[in-house]
Amino acid sequence: MSGAFELPGPITAFIAAHHVMALATTRNHRPYQCSVYYVPVPDEATLLFMSSEQTRHVQELRANPHVAGAIHVEPERVADIQGVQLTGTVVCLGQLTAMKNSDSNFHINSVFNIEVATNSEYYSEIDSAFEQRTFNETEALEKASLYLDRFPEGRRIGGSLFQLRLDWIKYTDNRIRFGFKQIWQREGT
């Protein structure tokens, strides 16, 4: 995997310990929120998620790939509040074709097919080198494997595989001390 970006340890540990993110998109100044299952990519400050092209949030990502999100626990006590708020940019890595009767022990190429996306064709709003980047098949397969190892049901469902490049994170942890916050921001954003 390319582009090593080190997140602070507590942020990395919190993100790795969870798997559902609230993802907020916008289109025509109208917000929308959904929940997605995610997998963090080691050393990249990115998250992978899979979704159907027919969903509202994917349609909105086509028009505007800039998103916000939240990952949090649901504590009974305010003293136990812990979570991250984040912003970033989403790109489509490719389309995963569902394979019937897939065996999770098969080699990744025999379990699913991936059609690698050309992001310059995918998005109507292109304004950064990350969004314009075209992922090669090897990199897309590595990331698909990472996601499908965590969520093997994706082999049967199929859908588009997306990568969220994290640009800004605010980590809150009242267990450390009430109101504790740690901010991380990607250089150049």
Buried (B, 14 or more C-beta within 10 A) or exposed (E): EEEEBEBEEBBBEBBEEBBEBBBBBBBEEEEBEBEBBBBBBEBBBBBBBBBEEEBEBBEBBBEBBBBBBBBBEEEEEEEEBBBBBBBBBBBBBBBBEEBEEBEEEEEBEEBBBBEBBEBEEBBEEBEBEBBEBEBEEEBBBBBBBBBBEBBEEBBEEBBBBBBBBBBBBBBBBBBEEEEBEBEBEBEEE
